[in-house]
Amino acid sequence: MNVEYGKPNTAGKVINVIIYIFLILLAAVYLLPLLWVVMTSVKDDKILMISPWAFPEQLMWGNYTFAWTKGHLGGATLNSFIVCVVTLVLSMLIGAMAAFAISRMRWKGSKLMMTYFLTGMMIPVHCVLIPLFTKFAGVKLTNNLVGLIIPYLTFSLPITIFIMTGFFDSIPDELLEAACIDGCTIYKIFATIALPLAKTGFMVTGLMTFVANWNELLLAMVFISDESKKTLPVSLTKFVGPYNTNYAQMFAAIVIAIVPTIVVYCAFANQIVEGLTAGAVKG
């Protein structure tokens, strides 16, 4: 009897070991390229060409100084921060109100409106790039951060509304009915009950919106030509020249650009997983 009961335990241990080995290998696949980029960013460019995989003999911290000053990453980082934060606030505010109206309020066009917003998730930015540029040029929104915020907000709203609708659907009907009986208006229910209960959803959609817009290149490259208004991804392209490229300094600039997103994900990783899981289940 002891042998029979031991077999499943042994098999379970073997499966656990296999799972852990797979997860370690998967982590290595993701982390090793990142570590190589960091290691390359403190190398001399000549040494990098000779031995790209070797550890640096001398740490060239001047690559970061060059990238920040000569590459104008300071102003570009500020521009990206302004655009991303404004887009984040507006998308969370408008998206939450729209999601609450679709999820908890009863009106004839709610399902049609949800379909309309979800259609926006299927439209790639490349399809609307030329019409957007033509319209924005006509109203002088090119070379303007507002001209980036508007399309960023437009493309961020569908996923925000989709996720937030799942969170609002999970709120018990009895809770909202009790609030109505106590005399709460729809605005008070939204502000004091729905928003606090959907806090995790705000965190998920906020992080997704911030990271997506922080890394966006196409719209920023097409709409912005003024050097002082370029965002961080556009400024990174200046490190690649037609005749010469300093790869070590370019990798230093890349590290500067990805540090904010890495910090955000490391700080809120548990909330992202919890939020996506909770928002995917209704009731």
Sine and cosine of phi, psi and omega as CSV:
sin_phi,cos_phi,sin_psi,cos_psi,sin_omega,cos_omega
0.00,0.00,-0.64,0.77,0.01,-1.00
-0.91,0.42,-0.60,0.80,0.00,-1.00
-0.92,0.40,-0.66,0.75,-0.03,-1.00
-0.92,0.40,-0.63,0.77,0.02,-1.00
-0.95,0.31,-0.40,0.91,-0.01,-1.00
-0.97,0.23,-0.43,0.90,-0.04,-1.00
-0.89,0.46,-0.75,0.66,0.03,-1.00
-0.87,0.49,-0.60,0.80,0.02,-1.00
-0.90,0.44,-0.67,0.74,0.03,-1.00
-0.90,0.43,-0.69,0.73,0.02,-1.00
-0.90,0.44,-0.62,0.79,0.03,-1.00
-0.91,0.42,-0.63,0.78,0.03,-1.00
-0.90,0.43,-0.65,0.76,0.02,-1.00
-0.90,0.44,-0.67,0.75,0.02,-1.00
-0.90,0.44,-0.66,0.75,0.03,-1.00
-0.88,0.47,-0.66,0.75,0.02,-1.00
-0.89,0.46,-0.68,0.73,0.02,-1.00
-0.89,0.46,-0.67,0.75,0.01,-1.00
-0.89,0.45,-0.70,0.71,0.00,-1.00
-0.90,0.43,-0.63,0.77,0.05,-1.00
-0.89,0.46,-0.68,0.73,0.02,-1.00
-0.89,0.46,-0.68,0.73,0.00,-1.00
-0.92,0.40,-0.60,0.80,0.04,-1.00
-0.91,0.43,-0.69,0.72,0.04,-1.00
-0.90,0.43,-0.63,0.78,0.02,-1.00
-0.91,0.41,-0.65,0.76,0.05,-1.00
-0.89,0.45,-0.62,0.78,0.03,-1.00
-0.90,0.43,-0.62,0.78,0.01,-1.00
-0.87,0.48,-0.60,0.80,-0.01,-1.00
-0.99,0.12,-0.59,0.81,-0.13,-0.99
-1.00,0.08,-0.58,0.82,-0.07,-1.00
-0.87,0.49,-0.70,0.71,0.07,-1.00
-0.87,0.50,-0.61,0.80,0.02,-1.00
-0.91,0.40,-0.69,0.72,0.03,-1.00
-0.90,0.43,-0.58,0.82,0.03,-1.00
-0.92,0.40,-0.62,0.79,0.05,-1.00
-0.89,0.45,-0.70,0.71,0.02,-1.00
-0.89,0.46,-0.69,0.73,0.00,-1.00
-0.90,0.44,-0.64,0.77,-0.01,-1.00
-0.93,0.37,-0.51,0.86,-0.07,-1.00
-0.92,0.39,-0.28,0.96,0.00,-1.00
-0.93,-0.38,0.38,0.93,0.04,-1.00
-0.98,-0.18,0.30,-0.95,0.21,-0.98
-0.99,0.16,0.61,-0.80,-0.10,-1.00
-0.89,0.46,-0.58,0.81,0.01,-1.00
-0.92,0.39,-0.68,0.73,0.04,-1.00
-0.91,0.42,-0.57,0.82,0.03,-1.00
-0.88,0.47,-0.64,0.77,0.01,-1.00
-0.93,0.37,-0.55,0.83,-0.03,-1.00
-0.98,0.22,-0.75,0.66,-0.05,-1.00
-0.68,-0.74,1.00,0.07,-0.08,-1.00
-0.92,0.38,-0.38,0.93,-0.07,-1.00
-0.99,-0.16,-0.10,0.99,-0.05,-1.00
-0.98,0.18,0.45,-0.90,0.08,-1.00
-0.95,0.32,0.56,-0.83,-0.02,-1.00
-0.93,0.38,0.71,-0.70,0.06,-1.00
-0.96,0.27,-0.54,0.84,0.02,-1.00
-0.69,-0.73,0.75,-0.66,-0.04,-1.00
-0.98,0.21,0.89,-0.46,-0.04,-1.00
-0.99,-0.10,0.98,0.20,0.01,-1.00
-0.93,0.37,-0.27,0.96,0.04,-1.00
-0.90,0.44,-0.34,0.94,0.06,-1.00
-0.88,0.48,-0.62,0.79,0.01,-1.00
-0.94,0.33,-0.63,0.78,0.05,-1.00
-0.89,0.46,-0.69,0.73,0.03,-1.00
-0.89,0.45,-0.71,0.70,-0.03,-1.00
-0.89,0.46,-0.62,0.79,-0.06,-1.00
-0.97,0.26,-0.63,0.78,-0.08,-1.00
-1.00,-0.02,-0.87,0.49,-0.04,-1.00
-0.93,0.37,-0.53,0.85,0.02,-1.00
-0.99,0.10,-0.04,1.00,0.03,-1.00
0.83,0.55,0.63,0.78,-0.01,-1.00
-0.96,0.26,-0.36,0.93,0.02,-1.00
-0.89,0.46,-0.79,0.62,0.03,-1.00
-0.92,0.40,-0.60,0.80,0.01,-1.00
-0.91,0.40,-0.62,0.78,0.05,-1.00
-0.90,0.44,-0.66,0.75,0.04,-1.00
-0.89,0.45,-0.68,0.73,0.03,-1.00
-0.88,0.47,-0.70,0.71,0.02,-1.00
-0.89,0.46,-0.65,0.76,-0.01,-1.00
-0.90,0.44,-0.69,0.72,0.00,-1.00
-0.88,0.47,-0.75,0.66,-0.03,-1.00
-0.88,0.47,-0.71,0.70,-0.06,-1.00
-0.93,0.36,-0.65,0.76,-0.03,-1.00
-0.93,0.36,-0.70,0.71,0.02,-1.00
-0.89,0.46,-0.70,0.72,0.04,-1.00
-0.89,0.46,-0.65,0.76,0.00,-1.00
-0.88,0.48,-0.75,0.66,-0.03,-1.00
-0.89,0.45,-0.72,0.69,-0.03,-1.00
-0.92,0.39,-0.66,0.75,-0.02,-1.00
-0.92,0.39,-0.61,0.79,0.02,-1.00
-0.94,0.35,-0.64,0.77,-0.01,-1.00
-0.93,0.36,-0.81,0.59,-0.03,-1.00
-0.93,0.38,-0.67,0.75,-0.01,-1.00
-0.90,0.44,-0.65,0.76,0.01,-1.00
-0.91,0.41,-0.67,0.74,0.01,-1.00
-0.91,0.42,-0.69,0.73,0.01,-1.00
-0.91,0.41,-0.67,0.74,0.00,-1.00
-0.90,0.43,-0.65,0.76,0.02,-1.00
-0.91,0.42,-0.66,0.75,0.02,-1.00
-0.90,0.44,-0.64,0.77,-0.01,-1.00
-0.95,0.30,-0.63,0.78,-0.12,-0.99
-0.99,0.15,-0.72,0.70,-0.20,-0.98
-0.95,-0.32,-0.28,0.96,0.00,-1.00
-0.99,-0.14,0.60,-0.80,-0.05,-1.00
-0.98,-0.19,0.93,-0.36,0.06,-1.00
-0.48,-0.88,0.38,-0.92,-0.21,-0.98
-0.89,0.45,-0.61,0.79,-0.11,-0.99
-1.00,-0.04,0.26,0.96,-0.10,-1.00
-0.91,0.42,-0.73,0.69,-0.01,-1.00
-0.92,0.38,-0.62,0.79,0.04,-1.00
-0.91,0.42,-0.63,0.78,0.02,-1.00
-0.92,0.40,-0.63,0.78,0.04,-1.00
-0.90,0.44,-0.65,0.76,0.05,-1.00
-0.89,0.45,-0.61,0.79,0.02,-1.00
-0.88,0.47,-0.71,0.70,0.01,-1.00
-0.93,0.37,-0.63,0.77,0.00,-1.00
-0.92,0.40,-0.46,0.89,0.06,-1.00
-0.88,0.48,-0.53,0.84,0.03,-1.00
-0.89,0.46,-0.42,0.91,0.03,-1.00
-0.95,0.31,-0.33,0.95,-0.06,-1.00
-0.99,-0.13,-0.03,1.00,-0.03,-1.00
-0.99,-0.16,0.93,-0.38,0.03,-1.00
-0.95,0.30,0.46,-0.89,-0.05,-1.00
-0.90,0.43,-0.46,0.89,-0.02,-1.00
-0.88,0.47,-0.49,0.87,-0.05,-1.00
-0.95,0.31,-0.43,0.90,-0.08,-1.00
-0.93,-0.38,0.12,0.99,-0.10,-1.00
-0.90,0.45,-0.77,0.64,-0.04,-1.00
-0.92,0.40,-0.75,0.67,0.05,-1.00
-0.86,0.51,-0.64,0.77,0.02,-1.00
-0.89,0.46,-0.71,0.70,-0.02,-1.00
-0.90,0.44,-0.64,0.76,0.02,-1.00
-0.89,0.46,-0.72,0.69,0.00,-1.00
-0.92,0.40,-0.69,0.72,-0.05,-1.00
-0.93,0.37,-0.57,0.82,0.04,-1.00
-0.91,0.41,-0.55,0.83,0.00,-1.00
-0.94,0.35,-0.48,0.88,0.00,-1.00
-0.96,-0.29,0.25,0.97,0.08,-1.00
0.88,0.48,0.69,0.72,0.07,-1.00
-0.97,-0.23,0.02,1.00,0.14,-0.99
-0.98,0.17,0.38,-0.92,-0.10,-0.99
0.82,0.57,0.61,0.79,-0.03,-1.00
-0.57,-0.82,0.72,-0.70,-0.01,-1.00
-0.90,0.43,-0.45,0.89,0.07,-1.00
-0.89,0.45,-0.56,0.83,0.04,-1.00
-0.92,0.39,-0.30,0.95,0.12,-0.99
-1.00,-0.03,-0.60,0.80,-0.04,-1.00
-0.89,0.45,-0.64,0.77,-0.05,-1.00
-0.89,0.47,-0.80,0.60,0.03,-1.00
-0.93,0.37,-0.55,0.83,0.07,-1.00
-0.87,0.49,-0.69,0.73,0.03,-1.00
-0.90,0.43,-0.66,0.75,-0.02,-1.00
-0.88,0.47,-0.68,0.73,-0.03,-1.00
-0.99,0.13,-0.23,0.97,0.04,-1.00
-1.00,0.04,-0.45,0.89,-0.10,-1.00
-0.89,0.45,-0.69,0.73,-0.06,-1.00
-0.84,0.54,-0.74,0.67,-0.02,-1.00
-0.93,0.36,-0.56,0.83,0.04,-1.00
-0.90,0.43,-0.72,0.69,0.00,-1.00
-0.91,0.41,-0.64,0.77,-0.01,-1.00
-0.88,0.47,-0.73,0.68,-0.04,-1.00
-0.95,0.32,-0.69,0.72,-0.03,-1.00
-0.92,0.40,-0.51,0.86,0.06,-1.00
-0.88,0.47,-0.64,0.77,0.05,-1.00
-0.88,0.47,-0.61,0.79,0.03,-1.00
-0.94,0.34,-0.68,0.73,0.00,-1.00
-0.93,0.37,-0.52,0.85,0.06,-1.00
-0.91,0.42,-0.47,0.88,-0.05,-1.00
-0.99,0.17,-0.14,0.99,0.03,-1.00
-0.95,0.30,0.78,-0.62,-0.02,-1.00
-0.87,0.50,0.66,-0.75,0.02,-1.00
-0.89,0.45,-0.56,0.83,-0.04,-1.00
-0.88,0.48,-0.56,0.83,-0.02,-1.00
-0.92,0.40,-0.69,0.73,0.01,-1.00
-0.95,0.32,-0.58,0.81,0.04,-1.00
-0.91,0.42,-0.63,0.78,0.03,-1.00
-0.90,0.43,-0.61,0.79,0.03,-1.00
-0.91,0.42,-0.63,0.77,0.04,-1.00
-0.90,0.43,-0.64,0.76,0.01,-1.00
-0.90,0.44,-0.57,0.82,0.00,-1.00
-0.97,0.23,-0.05,1.00,0.09,-1.00
0.99,-0.12,0.24,0.97,0.01,-1.00
-0.96,0.28,0.67,-0.74,0.11,-0.99
-0.98,0.19,0.18,-0.98,-0.02,-1.00
-0.90,0.43,-0.53,0.85,0.01,-1.00
-0.94,0.33,-0.63,0.78,0.01,-1.00
-0.94,0.34,-0.60,0.80,0.06,-1.00
-0.88,0.47,-0.68,0.73,0.01,-1.00
-0.90,0.44,-0.69,0.72,-0.11,-0.99
-0.98,0.20,-0.63,0.78,-0.14,-0.99
-0.98,-0.18,-0.31,0.95,-0.04,-1.00
-0.89,-0.45,-0.82,0.58,-0.11,-0.99
-0.92,0.38,-0.73,0.68,-0.05,-1.00
-0.89,0.46,-0.73,0.68,0.04,-1.00
-0.88,0.48,-0.61,0.79,-0.01,-1.00
-0.95,0.31,-0.39,0.92,-0.01,-1.00
-0.98,-0.19,0.40,0.92,-0.06,-1.00
-0.86,0.51,-0.65,0.76,0.00,-1.00
-0.91,0.42,-0.59,0.81,0.05,-1.00
-0.90,0.44,-0.62,0.79,0.07,-1.00
-0.88,0.48,-0.66,0.76,-0.02,-1.00
-0.91,0.42,-0.68,0.74,-0.01,-1.00
-0.90,0.43,-0.79,0.61,-0.03,-1.00
-0.91,0.41,-0.57,0.82,0.03,-1.00
-0.90,0.43,-0.70,0.71,0.01,-1.00
-0.91,0.41,-0.67,0.74,0.01,-1.00
-0.89,0.45,-0.67,0.74,0.00,-1.00
-0.91,0.41,-0.71,0.71,-0.04,-1.00
-0.89,0.45,-0.74,0.67,-0.05,-1.00
-0.92,0.40,-0.67,0.74,-0.01,-1.00
-0.89,0.46,-0.69,0.72,-0.02,-1.00
-0.97,0.24,-0.48,0.87,0.05,-1.00
-0.90,0.44,-0.58,0.82,-0.06,-1.00
-0.99,-0.11,0.02,1.00,-0.08,-1.00
-0.94,0.34,0.72,-0.70,-0.08,-1.00
-0.87,-0.49,-0.68,0.74,-0.20,-0.98
-0.88,0.48,-0.81,0.58,-0.02,-1.00
-0.89,0.46,-0.67,0.74,-0.01,-1.00
-0.90,0.43,-0.58,0.81,-0.01,-1.00
-0.95,0.30,-0.58,0.81,-0.04,-1.00
-0.98,0.19,-0.66,0.75,-0.13,-0.99
-0.99,0.10,-0.41,0.91,-0.10,-0.99
-0.90,-0.43,0.85,-0.52,0.10,-0.99
-0.88,-0.48,-0.28,0.96,0.05,-1.00
-0.94,0.33,0.81,-0.59,-0.08,-1.00
-0.86,0.50,-0.59,0.81,-0.07,-1.00
-0.97,0.25,-0.19,0.98,-0.05,-1.00
-0.91,-0.41,0.11,0.99,-0.01,-1.00
-0.96,0.29,0.54,-0.84,0.01,-1.00
-1.00,0.00,0.08,-1.00,-0.12,-0.99
-0.88,0.47,-0.73,0.68,0.01,-1.00
-0.87,0.50,-0.59,0.81,0.02,-1.00
-0.93,0.36,-0.65,0.76,0.00,-1.00
-0.90,0.44,-0.48,0.88,0.02,-1.00
-0.91,0.42,-0.49,0.87,-0.02,-1.00
-0.93,0.36,-0.31,0.95,-0.02,-1.00
-0.95,0.32,-0.29,0.96,-0.01,-1.00
-0.98,0.20,-0.14,0.99,0.04,-1.00
-0.96,-0.28,0.93,-0.38,-0.02,-1.00
-0.98,-0.20,0.27,-0.96,-0.01,-1.00
-0.94,0.34,-0.44,0.90,-0.06,-1.00
-0.87,-0.49,-0.37,0.93,-0.05,-1.00
-0.49,-0.87,0.63,-0.78,0.03,-1.00
-0.68,-0.73,0.83,-0.56,0.10,-0.99
-1.00,0.00,0.99,-0.15,-0.14,-0.99
-0.93,0.36,-0.58,0.82,-0.01,-1.00
-0.89,0.46,-0.71,0.70,0.03,-1.00
-0.93,0.38,-0.56,0.83,0.04,-1.00
-0.91,0.42,-0.67,0.74,0.03,-1.00
-0.92,0.39,-0.54,0.84,0.09,-1.00
-0.89,0.45,-0.66,0.75,0.05,-1.00
-0.91,0.42,-0.61,0.79,0.03,-1.00
-0.90,0.43,-0.66,0.75,0.03,-1.00
-0.88,0.48,-0.68,0.73,0.04,-1.00
-0.87,0.50,-0.61,0.79,-0.06,-1.00
-0.96,0.29,-0.55,0.83,-0.09,-1.00
-1.00,-0.04,-0.23,0.97,-0.03,-1.00
-0.85,0.53,-0.72,0.69,-0.01,-1.00
-0.86,0.52,-0.67,0.74,-0.02,-1.00
-0.93,0.37,-0.60,0.80,0.03,-1.00
-0.91,0.42,-0.69,0.73,0.01,-1.00
-0.88,0.48,-0.68,0.73,-0.02,-1.00
-0.90,0.43,-0.71,0.70,-0.01,-1.00
-0.92,0.40,-0.64,0.77,0.02,-1.00
-0.91,0.41,-0.59,0.81,-0.04,-1.00
-0.97,0.26,-0.53,0.85,-0.12,-0.99
-0.84,-0.55,0.44,0.90,-0.04,-1.00
-0.88,0.47,-0.70,0.71,-0.02,-1.00
-0.90,0.44,-0.64,0.77,0.00,-1.00
-0.92,0.39,-0.56,0.83,0.02,-1.00
-0.90,0.43,-0.74,0.67,-0.01,-1.00
-0.90,0.43,-0.71,0.71,0.01,-1.00
-0.88,0.47,-0.67,0.74,-0.04,-1.00
-0.93,0.37,-0.69,0.73,0.02,-1.00
-0.90,0.43,-0.60,0.80,0.01,-1.00
-0.93,0.36,-0.70,0.71,-0.02,-1.00
-0.93,0.37,-0.64,0.77,-0.04,-1.00
-0.95,0.30,-0.27,0.96,-0.03,-1.00
-1.00,0.06,-0.14,0.99,-0.08,-1.00
-0.91,-0.43,0.77,-0.64,0.04,-1.00
-0.99,-0.13,0.54,-0.84,0.07,-1.00
0.99,0.14,0.00,0.00,0.00,0.00
